[in-house]
Amino acid sequence: MLHSIRPSRLRVAAALIAALVCVPTFAQETDSAIARGGRLYDKYFSENKTAKPTADHPSYIKGGKYGKDNSWRCKECHGWDYKGKDGAYAKGGHATGIKGINGAAGKDPAAIAAVLRDKTHGYTEAQLSAKDASDLALFVSKGQGDLAKYVDASNKAKGDGAKGEAYFNTLCAGCHGVDGKKVKDGPPLGSVADNGAEMMHKLLNGQPSEAMPALRALDHQVAADIAVHLTKLPK
């Protein structure tokens, strides 16, 4: 009975109960799945090691400049800025007239995964497994973020290049070199850095099938600062 328990023990018990009650409930970690979904959005057949498509996607424009396997990449129709015909791909060789995915932000990932199987998108389970579709849908729903905060209307990254240099030299230069030219089977980073939306996408999610860190779990401004620094690297 309580009156037989020493007051000191009661205080200890009360403190333990209070501590347990105050333990926060942590949400399930999803950043890694979202980042993988971003890599699938970039080039799914590299990320999941499935067969590269050999024919144009059925919904790709006839005579489009970037057909065959490229036409099956989500980014090819919907853009690095996720705005499709209303963004950077409104004109030029990548223009398809297809709308972006920004309207699907916040929607039920299960519903988005189902859309990937419909007649318009037509991804089979041999191309995207259930896990692939789930991760890609999670990216579309929760991974787009407020890109306008980090990339301006002219598709240039917005940030502090000096901070970005320190981040790059400690996080990225080990593989890319301080000049951005160390990876021999890819272009110099300085030569592709003007596409701010693409740089943000790859910095946040990583490069498909490569051991590149995804910076999604960090403050996104870190990625934006790095993206600004990349524009200063030699081409």
C-alpha positions as CSV (number, residue, x, y, z in Angstrom):
1,M,0.0,0.0,0.0
2,L,1.1,3.5,-0.7
3,H,1.4,4.6,3.0
4,S,4.0,1.9,3.5
5,I,6.3,3.1,0.7
6,R,9.0,5.6,1.7
7,P,8.4,9.1,0.5
8,S,11.8,9.1,-1.3
9,R,10.8,6.1,-3.3
10,L,7.5,7.7,-4.2
11,R,9.3,10.7,-5.5
12,V,11.6,8.5,-7.6
13,A,8.6,6.6,-9.0
14,A,6.8,9.8,-9.8
15,A,9.8,11.2,-11.6
16,L,10.2,8.1,-13.7
17,I,6.5,8.2,-14.7
18,A,6.8,11.9,-15.6
19,A,9.9,11.2,-17.7
20,L,8.1,8.4,-19.6
21,V,5.1,10.6,-20.2
22,C,7.3,13.3,-21.6
23,V,9.3,11.1,-24.0
24,P,8.5,12.5,-27.5
25,T,7.0,10.2,-30.1
26,F,9.3,10.3,-33.1
27,A,7.8,10.1,-36.6
28,Q,8.9,7.3,-38.8
29,E,12.1,8.2,-40.8
30,T,11.0,8.9,-44.4
31,D,13.8,11.1,-45.8
32,S,15.8,8.2,-47.1
33,A,12.8,6.8,-49.0
34,I,11.9,10.2,-50.3
35,A,15.5,10.7,-51.5
36,R,15.4,7.3,-53.2
37,G,12.2,8.4,-54.8
38,G,13.9,11.5,-56.1
39,R,16.6,9.3,-57.7
40,L,13.9,7.2,-59.3
41,Y,12.4,10.4,-60.6
42,D,15.8,11.3,-62.1
43,K,16.5,7.9,-63.8
44,Y,14.6,5.0,-62.4
45,F,16.4,2.3,-64.5
46,S,19.8,3.3,-63.2
47,E,18.6,3.5,-59.6
48,N,16.8,0.1,-59.5
49,K,19.0,-1.7,-62.1
50,T,16.1,-2.6,-64.4
51,A,16.3,-2.9,-68.2
52,K,16.8,0.4,-70.0
53,P,13.7,1.2,-72.3
54,T,14.4,1.0,-76.0
55,A,11.3,2.7,-77.3
56,D,9.7,6.1,-76.7
57,H,7.3,6.4,-73.8
58,P,3.7,6.2,-75.3
59,S,2.9,9.7,-73.8
60,Y,6.1,11.3,-75.1
61,I,5.6,13.8,-78.0
62,K,6.2,12.4,-81.5
63,G,9.6,13.5,-82.8
64,G,10.8,14.7,-79.4
65,K,14.5,15.4,-79.1
66,Y,15.0,13.2,-76.1
67,G,13.3,10.0,-76.9
68,K,13.9,6.3,-76.1
69,D,15.1,5.7,-72.5
70,N,15.2,9.4,-71.7
71,S,11.5,9.7,-72.4
72,W,10.8,7.3,-69.6
73,R,12.6,9.5,-67.0
74,C,10.0,11.5,-65.0
75,K,12.2,14.6,-65.1
76,E,12.2,14.6,-68.9
77,C,8.5,15.5,-69.1
78,H,7.9,17.1,-65.6
79,G,11.2,18.9,-65.3
80,W,13.8,19.4,-62.6
81,D,11.7,22.2,-61.2
82,Y,8.6,19.9,-61.2
83,K,6.6,22.4,-63.2
84,G,6.6,20.7,-66.6
85,K,5.2,23.0,-69.3
86,D,4.8,25.9,-66.8
87,G,8.5,25.9,-65.8
88,A,11.9,25.7,-67.4
89,Y,10.7,23.1,-69.9
90,A,8.1,25.5,-71.3
91,K,10.3,25.9,-74.3
92,G,13.5,24.5,-75.8
93,G,14.5,21.0,-76.7
94,H,13.0,19.5,-73.5
95,A,9.5,21.1,-74.1
96,T,6.7,18.5,-74.2
97,G,3.6,20.4,-73.3
98,I,3.1,18.1,-70.3
99,K,2.1,19.5,-67.0
100,G,4.3,19.2,-63.9
101,I,4.0,17.2,-60.7
102,N,3.7,20.2,-58.4
103,G,-0.1,19.8,-58.4
104,A,0.3,16.4,-56.7
105,A,2.3,17.7,-53.8
106,G,0.7,16.7,-50.5
107,K,-1.6,14.1,-52.1
108,D,-2.0,10.6,-50.9
109,P,1.1,8.6,-51.9
110,A,-1.0,5.5,-52.5
111,A,-3.1,7.4,-55.0
112,I,0.0,8.7,-56.8
113,A,1.5,5.2,-56.9
114,A,-1.7,4.0,-58.6
115,V,-1.3,6.8,-61.2
116,L,2.1,5.4,-62.1
117,R,0.3,2.3,-63.4
118,D,-2.4,4.0,-65.4
119,K,-2.6,4.2,-69.2
120,T,-0.9,7.6,-69.3
121,H,2.2,6.6,-67.3
122,G,2.2,2.8,-68.0
123,Y,5.0,1.7,-65.6
124,T,4.9,-2.0,-65.2
125,E,6.1,-3.9,-62.1
126,A,9.1,-5.0,-64.1
127,Q,10.0,-1.4,-64.4
128,L,8.9,-0.1,-61.0
129,S,8.4,-2.6,-58.2
130,A,5.8,-1.9,-55.5
131,K,8.6,-0.5,-53.3
132,D,9.9,1.6,-56.2
133,A,6.4,3.0,-56.9
134,S,5.9,3.7,-53.2
135,D,9.2,5.6,-52.9
136,L,8.6,7.6,-56.1
137,A,5.1,8.5,-55.0
138,L,6.4,9.6,-51.6
139,F,8.8,11.9,-53.3
140,V,6.1,13.4,-55.4
141,S,3.8,13.9,-52.4
142,K,6.3,15.0,-49.8
143,G,9.7,15.7,-51.4
144,Q,9.2,18.6,-53.8
145,G,9.3,21.3,-51.1
146,D,9.3,25.0,-51.7
147,L,11.9,25.1,-54.5
148,A,11.2,28.8,-55.2
149,K,12.9,29.5,-51.8
150,Y,16.2,28.2,-53.2
151,V,16.0,28.7,-56.9
152,D,15.0,32.0,-58.6
153,A,12.8,32.6,-61.6
154,S,15.8,32.4,-63.9
155,N,16.6,28.9,-62.5
156,K,19.7,30.1,-60.6
157,A,20.3,28.8,-57.1
158,K,19.9,31.3,-54.2
159,G,22.5,31.1,-51.4
160,D,25.8,31.9,-49.9
161,G,28.6,30.7,-52.2
162,A,31.3,31.2,-49.5
163,K,29.4,28.9,-47.1
164,G,28.8,26.6,-50.0
165,E,32.5,26.3,-50.7
166,A,33.1,25.1,-47.1
167,Y,30.3,22.6,-47.4
168,F,31.5,21.4,-50.8
169,N,35.1,21.0,-49.8
170,T,34.2,18.9,-46.7
171,L,31.2,17.0,-48.1
172,C,31.7,16.6,-51.8
173,A,35.3,17.3,-52.9
174,G,36.5,13.8,-51.7
175,C,34.8,12.3,-54.8
176,H,34.4,15.3,-57.1
177,G,37.7,17.2,-56.3
178,V,37.8,20.8,-55.3
179,D,37.6,21.8,-58.9
180,G,34.6,19.5,-59.6
181,K,36.5,17.6,-62.3
182,K,37.6,14.4,-60.4
183,V,34.8,12.2,-61.7
184,K,36.1,11.2,-65.1
185,D,32.9,9.6,-66.5
186,G,30.8,12.7,-65.8
187,P,31.0,16.4,-66.9
188,P,32.8,19.0,-64.8
189,L,30.4,20.2,-62.2
190,G,31.0,23.8,-63.2
191,S,29.7,23.0,-66.7
192,V,26.2,21.9,-65.6
193,A,25.8,24.1,-62.5
194,D,23.8,26.8,-64.1
195,N,20.7,24.6,-63.9
196,G,19.8,25.5,-60.3
197,A,16.8,23.2,-60.1
198,E,18.7,20.2,-61.3
199,M,21.6,20.9,-58.9
200,M,19.2,21.2,-56.0
201,H,17.4,17.9,-57.0
202,K,20.7,16.0,-57.1
203,L,22.2,17.5,-54.0
204,L,19.0,16.7,-52.0
205,N,18.5,13.2,-53.4
206,G,21.8,12.0,-54.7
207,Q,22.8,10.6,-58.1
208,P,21.0,7.4,-59.3
209,S,23.0,4.2,-58.7
210,E,26.0,6.2,-57.2
211,A,27.3,6.4,-53.7
212,M,26.6,10.1,-53.6
213,P,25.2,11.5,-50.2
214,A,21.7,12.8,-50.2
215,L,21.5,16.0,-48.2
216,R,17.7,15.9,-47.8
217,A,17.9,15.5,-44.0
218,L,19.9,18.7,-43.6
219,D,18.6,22.2,-43.9
220,H,17.9,22.7,-47.6
221,Q,19.8,25.9,-47.6
222,V,23.0,23.9,-47.3
223,A,22.3,22.4,-50.7
224,A,21.4,25.8,-52.1
225,D,24.7,27.2,-50.9
226,I,26.6,24.4,-52.5
227,A,24.7,24.9,-55.7
228,V,25.8,28.5,-55.8
229,H,29.4,27.5,-55.2
230,L,29.2,25.0,-58.1
231,T,28.6,27.9,-60.5
232,K,32.0,29.3,-59.6
233,L,33.8,26.0,-60.5
234,P,35.7,25.7,-63.8
235,K,33.8,24.5,-66.7
